[in-house]
Amino acid sequence: MAFEIDVLAGGVTSVLTATQDTKLKVQNMAIEVKQGVVMASSLTLAVVAGVITWQTMTQTETANAGQTVTLNADAEGDQLLAAENSDLRDRIATLEQENRALRGGVERQQAPTVNPETVADEPPPAVGMAFSDPRFADVLSKIDWAKMGEITHEMSPVLAELVAAMTEEGAEIPMELAIKVQQLNSQLLGMIPALMEAGVPGFGANGSYTHPLVVANTVANTLQAAGQAMTADQKSRLSSLVGMFSAEAQSIADSTHDLTLDQLLADSEMKERFFNEMKGSLTADQSSALYPAGSTDYEGGSLFHSGVMMRPYMKPIAVKNAAEFASKVSSNLSDKLGLSDATAKRVHDIIARASQAAELWQHPAETAEMSQAHFIRSGRSMAALRNQVIWMRQIRQLPGLTAEQRKKLGEFSRILVPLPL
C-alpha cells in the first residue's frame, strides 16, 4: 500500500540528482521518488521522517536510478535494549515473588521496603481502544493502541529536542536525534493498514491519522504510558468531543469541493479546533506529557497538532515581500495551466492583492524554516492556506479560463507558504 505525498521544496528532489525513478530504503520502510512525488508506506513520513532521508542523501551526494540507501538499526543499541529488558523482567519477577509471600503469610508482617526506581520501571496497565465507533470498530480493534501510546510517549520529547536543535543559528540536522525519531516513527507503520482498511475519513493519510477517534485513542494510551492516566470525567468529555468532531470530519469528506485545498482547509481548521478543545480538558502534567516544551512552536514538532496534516503539502517560498511572492507564484501557475498573457496578468494581480495580508509577513523566516528540514513556524501554513484559497477562488472565476484549466487549478494541492527574508 502506498500514499502519494508531494516532496517539499529544498527536500528530497533538491538533493537527488537522478532524473529517473529513484528508490530509497530506510530500515524497513520503502520510499519511492517518482517525478517529484514520494510514494511511501509511512503516514508520518512527511512529519519528520523526511529529514533523515534528506540528510542521508546529502551525505551520499547523489542517487542514481535503482540505487538503494539503507539505514541499519544499531546492533549495539539492540543489545543494550535486550539487556535492559532482561533486567526489568528479573526485577518484576522479584517483586511478584515478594507479593506472593506477603499474601500467603499467616502473620501480619511489615511490607518490605521497595526501591522507588524499581516501582517506576513497572509498565503501566494497558488502556487499549478506549474510544470506538461502530463504523470502524472491527478494523481499528486490530491496532495495538497501548504500543502506539508507548511509542508516541517516547517519541514526543525526542522530536521536540530535534526541532529545538534545528532552531539554532547555523544548525545542521543532528543525526543521532534524527535517527532515533526515524526508528520510533518506523514502528508506527503497523497502524496504517488498519486505518486505510477502516476508511477513517481525512485529507490524505495524515488526515486519517489526525482523525479525532484515532487521536483520542492515541492520547489515552500516551498518557497511560506517561503515568498520567485520564480520569473517567476526562474520558467522558473526550468521548463527547470525538463524537461531535467525527461527525464534522465525515461531513467534510462527503462534501463536494471545487478546490482540493478547500477540503484541506476545512479539515485542518476542524482539527485545530479539536486539538484546542482536547487540550482544554488536560491537567498541567498531562499537557506537558503530550506537548513537551517547544513542541508546538513549529509544524511537525508535535504529533498532536494540525501541522501534522498540512506539512506534507506545504511548499516554503523564500521571498522579500508580497510582490516577489506574487511574481514567483503567478509565473509558475501560469506555466502549469498554460494561461494566455492577458489571463496571466490578471492572475498576477489577484495574487499580488491577496498576498499583502499582514499575517503572512509579520514574522521573518527563522533558521529552522530555511533549513532542509523546513520546520515551519506554527500557524504560518494555516495563514498561507487561508489566503491561498481566497485567491484561488478568485482565479477560478476568471472568464478566460478553460474547463481543463479550471480542473487543473482545482486539483492543485500545494500550500505555498511565503517565508519573509
Secondary structure, DSSP 8 states (H G I E B T S, - for coil): --EEEE--TTSHHHH---SS-EEEEETTEEEEEETTEEEES-TTIIIIIHHHHHHHHHHH----TT--------HHHHHHHHHHHHHHHHHHHHHHHHHHHHHH-SS--------HHHHHTS--------S--TTTHHHHTTS-HHHHHHHHHHHHHHHHHHHHHHTSTT----HHHHHHHHHHHHGGGGGHHHHHHHT--SSHHHHHHT-HHHHHHHHHHHHHHTT----HHHHHHHHHHHHHHHHHHHHHHHS--SSHHHHHHHHHHHHHHHHHHHHHTS-HHHHHHHS-TTTTSBTTS-SSSTHHHHGGGEEEEEESSHHHHHHHHHHHHHHHHT--HHHHHHHHHHHHHHTT-GGGTSS---HHHHSTT---BTTHHHHHHHHHHHHHHHHHT-TT--HHHHHHHHH---EEEEEE-
